[in-house]
């Protein structure tokens, strides 16, 4: 015993000198902390050896003493090791750790330390030991600077948890260990990082806006949003999004239908390498049709299902057949359009750079269709097997799941990005080849054919930009949506846990934090109930990003029709309407034949020249024909490229 007291006396003598240093450092630190708010520093894992076994594992610097790093804290904590070893108070170590390494949580923006009652309990237990050696209670541990219980401040009180844990241990309860079952006092409030094991009901574990999902083989708690809730978006935002997507889907549907019908009227006009554009239009025709079906049937009939007597939003489920059908159409044909874009650029590359003719490319037609329709089918089946289908709260459309999974990256973003990058490579190589051919043939073809060649190259460049840019925007918006919903889900889980712990704290007392008059809930949950409200609430989603994604996902189908914006289309439709829809019986007229003197006998050379011109097509001059006959394009001529 004398040896232990000798150690304590040495420590107390040392403290007599070090207290001046600590106080001065603390004062300067608090001065610095006044300029640098602790709210600006992120949470960091506790590395101080003495505090690693505390019930929480995250802290924030600077602490209330002004220490800027945990290295400084570790050195300061060594001074208190002799006192901790005396076991003068069961809460001494916890109290000191809460002072030097206060608790940090993403639920609130300020560090959380012990309540004043904890400080007073530790002071009452340990002060007699210090008094025996003539040492006063350290000024930096003055209990008046700690918050009171029930005063609306954030603080921790482990005394209740310790007593309940000790009692449970005495009763043989092995499931609760001392200091592991740690409740935060509400004075109220606590950290959401604590591993508190509380038996809560399904409504409490998911919150009032959600319903708990009971699924076999699922790990953790899965929740589905109730369809009557305005969680991330307001009712006005949802109504605007529905009108917005309906208008653009209608425009896309009409334009793509006209494009497909134009192709069916005159199929010989759209040969390779232009034919994949027709299939892109066909894909977006059905893609936009899914939007129109959703608008006509309503959001709840597509995106919701019945669960435990509640109508909930589809979440990683195939329970609603209508939702599955909408997903199949949207995902399958959006992926197919990306594959057809890749085929378009590949055929363009073969035609322009490798000098393949239309006939040679057409021989690969079956191969192109297998690639374009089988790859999306395989990806679609994979999504259905894994049940990675979610309904959007904003639009009510069903697509690849964005919640708590990497399905968005694996099934949508990655394939579309890969197809687009490869297609861009083919497109750039083809455009460079066309530019080179245009320079080489400038002096060997007519100006008309050279103009057609430049026009074709310009059309390809414009179409590439009008496809690549919207696709890039869709990918960026998809990533933003995924990150946003993950942040909101994380914030929601934190708020649910905070709500459960506040309710477990018991009824409101005169000293406890006030409750909202309308809802009867604690005022500390105000930021949880208001989307985007409060400093610690999740950021409200940027509505413009969601609106932009809807537009860019449909505008590709509109721009794909640029290839039919010509006088030829007008002539084709006029002929179709007049000859097929408004067919009139031809009038019977008599044909009179008059003798005509043939010029063939007079000018035999002219006749042969005319036949040669008709055979070649009259499109190229002498040098150009020589170049073509020499095999410069192998399968195609400049005239054929100009006619594309």
C-alpha positions, 0 to 999 in steps of 0.5 A: 500500500505504501508503494502505491501511495508513493507512486501516487505522490510522485504523480501528484507532484508532477501534476502540480507543475504540469497543471500550469502547462495544461491550463495555459495550453488549454486556454490557447487551444480554446482561443484557437478553437474559437476561430476554428469551429469543430464542426469543420473537422471530420470524425476520426477514429480514436487512436489514444491507447487509453481510450480505444476500449470506450463504447464509441470509436470516433472522435473530433479534434480539436477537443474542448481543451483545444488539443489539435491532435490525438498525439497531444492527447495521448501524452496528456492522458499518460499523466492520469494513468496513476489515478486511473490505476487507483480505481477511485471511480468506475467512470474515471477512465470514461470521463477522461476519454470523453473530455480528451477524445469526445464522441463524434457522430455524423448525426450531429455536428458537435462533439459530445462529452460527458454530462455534468453528473458524471463529472460530479460523480467522478470528482466526489469519488476521486477528490478525497484521494487528491486532497490527502496529498494537498492537490486540488481538483484540476481546473481543466476538469471543472464540472461547471463547464459540462452540460446539465441533463435535461437542458437540451444539450448533448452529453453522455451518461454511462451510469445507467448503462453500467448499473443495468449491465452490472445487474444483468451480469449478476443475473447471469445474462451473458448477452449484455456486457458492461459498457457495451450496452451504452445509452446516451443520456438525453439531455439529451442525445447521443451518438448514432455510432454506438452498437446499441442492441435494442429490441424495436418493432418493425415500424421503429426499425424502419421509421414511419415513412418505411415498412420493414421487409421480411425476406428469407435469406436477407441480412440486416433490416430492409425497408420499403418506402410507403407510396403515400410518403413525400420522402426525398421529393415533394408532391409538386416536384413529382407532378412536374416530373410526370408532366415533363417526362410525358411531354418528351416521351410523346415527342420521342415516340412520334418522331421515332415512329415516323423514322421507323415507318419511313424505313419500312416504306423504302428499305433500300434507302437505308443501307449499311452503315446507316441501317443501325440508326433505324434500330436505334430509333426502334429501340427508343420508340419502345423506350418512350412507350414505357414512359407513356404507359406509366403516365397513363396507368399512374405511379401507384399501379406501376411502382407500388405493391401491397405489403403488411396492409400498406402500399409500398414502393417496389424495392429490389423485388419482382412483386408487381408484374407491371413494374417488371414489364416497365423495367424490361422495356426500359432496360432492355431497349436502352441497352440495345440502343447502346449496342446498336450505336456500337454497331453503327460506329463499327460499320462506319469504320469498316466502310470509311477506313477499311473500304468495305462495300455495302454488300460486304457489310450486309453479309454480317447482318445476322451477326449484328442482330445476334449481338444487338439483341442477345447481349441486352437479353443476358444483362436483363436476365441477370438483373431479374435473377438478382431481383435488382429492380427498384421503383423511382419515388420521383417518376414511378418508373422501374429500373435497376436498383440504386439502393445499397447495392452496386447493381447500378454500376455493374448492370447499367453504368459499366455496359453503357460506358464500355459500349460508348467508349468503343464506339467513340474510338470507331467513330474517330477512326472513321472520321479521320479516314474520311478526311484523308480520303477527301483530301486525296480525291479532291482533284479526281472527283467532281465538286458535287460528289466531294460536297456529298462526301463532306456532307456525309462526314458532317452528318456523322460528326453531328450525330456522334455529338448528339448521341455521346453528349446525352449519354454522358449526361445520363451516366453522370446523373445516374451516378449522382442519383445513386450517391444521393439516395445512399446518403439519404438512406444512411441519414434515415437509418441514423435518424431512426436510431436516434428516434428510438433512443429518444423515445426510450429515454422516457416521457418528457420532463420539465427539464427535458428537451421540448417536443413538437406540438404537432407531432409530439416528437422531440425537437432534436428530430426536426432535421430528420423530419424536414428533407434537407433541413438543419445543418446535420440533415442530408442535402436535398436532391437537386431536382434539375439533375433528375429533370435533365436525366429524363430529357437526355434519356429521351432526346437521343431518340429524337436526334436519331431521326436527323437522317430522314430530315431531307427532301427524300423523306417528303417525296417518299411519304408523298408517294406512299400516301398517293400511291398506297393510301389514296390509290385511284384506278388509272384512266384508260388512255390510248397510246399513239406511236409516232415514227422516230428517226434514230440517231444511232445510225447517224452517231454510233460513237455517241450511242456507245458513249451514252451507254458507257456513261449510264453504266458507270452512273455518270457520277465520276470523271475520267481520272476518278474512274481510273482511280476507282478501277485501280482498286482504291476503294476495293468494294466502294467508290466515291459515288457510293460513299457520297450516296450514303 
